[in-house]
Amino acid sequence: MSVARGKSRRGDTEGRAGAFALRWRDERVVVPVLLGADAFGGLAALFGAFLVRISIPVPLTTHLLPTDRVAVLNEAIALVLTTQFSLLYFFGLYDLRLLRSGRHPLVSTVLALGTQLLAISAWYFFRGDLAFPRSVLTLFTLLDILFISGIRLATRAALLRGHRALRVVLVGPAAGVADLAGMLRATSSGPHAVEVIGGIRSDSPARPSEASTAGDLHWLGTTADLERAARAGGVDHVILLPAESWQDDLLDRVLRATDVPDAPRVSVVPSVHELLVGRLASLSIEDVPLIEVARDPRGSPGFVAKTVFEYVLATALLIPALPIVAVAALAIGLTSTGPVIYRQRRVGQGGREFTMYKLRTMRTGAEDDTGPVLAQPDDARVTPAGRILRALRIDEIPQLLNVLNGTMSLVGPRPERPEFAERLVREIPGYAERWLVKPGVSGLAQVRGEYHTSPAFKLKYDLAYVHNHSLLLDLRIMAETVKSLLTRRGV
């Protein structure tokens, strides 16, 4: 009888977990459905606006629109579809994480489609084509806002309906588990994001009285208890954290030792675990399969093309940015004393220091009493104008000069200050690998991470970028950077 009850209870648990997993899988079709709905909504709003002007008197207009004016729709359709998808993307309206959060989608929709209205108006104005009815364009925007915001509200309700937090168990060394648990709790947005059920230690059992650096993290035991925890139900995801091993330290030292001309190749014999989670390179000695440790990606044609592309793009961006910098400089000068441009030493390619340029956002002498200190979200040292410049990332614009003088790239690992870099190199194996390439104005860690993401986890993003670089990835990070600016996400 108890066995039957046990099987029934396990069946119920598996049914609930299966239903939850199915809902998570269903979310993969949400964005394609939104794309189709947005295309339909944009075209429906455009035709609806013409239909209204043809058949119904509209305030501030003197007559109905002649039916033959429908001919101007051909070009308008292309403009609407071209601008609508890109602007909705940049304002985060295809980001399911943002849609699940407490932010009302109407504000983002108004900003995105208001920008679309300006862009289409500018297109017709600069072409000297004033034949497109302005009243139709205004009505189109209003109808489109109603449709798109309504679709997003319905989507958010569907995402949240019956949706609970993703329940995860973290497995690994105590310090790593506590660090990741704290980061997940700090960055998890909304009430339906991630719930850390507990941690399982791979190093040693947790003592009952042991305090956790992650607050109320509940220890579930050691790896011997993992199967029991998984079978108990209520766990959706098990995350395994790597344990720092002799390989990490040795690999870090051997890479530095071989950082010379004509250096030997460095490879490892992969474990079964590494074969399951990674890709086997086409490298072997006799009949031993090997994974080569990526040494220097800068010799690839992609990095050569990247340099040329970034010089051209940085020059093109600097010209329209000059008026913005001029206004920002005026605001800095009026609200605080000191230089407008702030020069700071950072560590760049090859571990060499360089001078990075920024617009000053802190009061002069902010670190005179404390020495180098990392900035905080509500840092009292930031000036009123600086707070706005930081929020809009305008203070980073002078780094385009660093791109032009060859010390930085548009995309790459963010440069760290020497005082902090020295400590991070000692504490985090592989940290010096970030210096294989030029540091970037933005990077993968900045668009995917959050403010509370630890340096060790940011390093994983940086190394993933360095050893998987492509121009397509650069373009994607640039697009994500624009989206982060407009949605106030990222670091």
Protein Blocks (a to p, Z undefined) as FASTA:
>chain_A
ZZmmmmmmmmmmmmmmmmmmmmmmmmmmmmmmmmmmmmmmmmmmmmmmmmmmmmpccehi
abdcdfklmmmmmmmmmmmmmmmmmmmmmnopabmklmmmmbdfklmmmmmmmmmmmmmm
mmmmmnopakbcfklmmmmmmmmmmmmmmmmmmmmmmmmgopacdddddeddfklmmmmm
mmmmmmmgcjblcdcfbacdfkbccdfklccfeljaccebdfklmmmmmmngoiabdcdd
ddddfklmmmmmmmmmmmcghiacddddddfklmmmmccddbdehjaccddddfblmlpm
klmmmmmmmmmmmmmmmmmmmmmmmmmmmmmmmmogcdfbdcdddddehhiacddddddf
bdehklmmnopadddfklckbcfklmmmmmnommmmmmmmmmmnopacfbdcddddfklm
mmmmmmmghklmmmmpccdfbdfklmmmcfklcfklmmmmmmmmmmmgcfklmmmmmmmm
mmmmmnogaZZ
